[in-house]
Structure formats: structure tokens, C-alpha cells
Amino acid sequence: MGNEQFKAARKAEAGYHSNFYQNNELFASGTWMARPMPMVMDMLERLLTRSKVPAVRITR
């Protein structure tokens, strides 16, 4: 995959996610978005405990 193809793919992916999250409710009961995947939560925990970036914050 060339650089231009990669950039086009990333742009398409970003557009998809932007549209998806604008049109779907996070944590909606009965959907796959009701709870984050365990791997995502594990990575978040790693970021929160190992990151030196103080701007990482969870709000619920």
C-alpha cells in the first residue's frame, strides 16, 4: 500500500467513525457499545497509570 492509499484509507476511516459516533449513542443498553471491549479498558488503564500526560481523564 502506497502512502497516498494509506492517507485515503485513514481519511475514510476517520469519516466513518465521525459519522458513526454522531449517529449512535455511546453506552446504549443492548448494543455492543453498551460496554467498552476489555482490551480497550486494559489499554486505558495502562495509559492512566503509566502515562506522564496529565490531560488523560475519564468522566462518567
Secondary structure, DSSP 8 states (H G I E B T S, - for coil): --HHHHHHHHHHHHHHHHHHHHHS-TT-TTSGGGS--HHHHHHHHHHHHH---TT-----
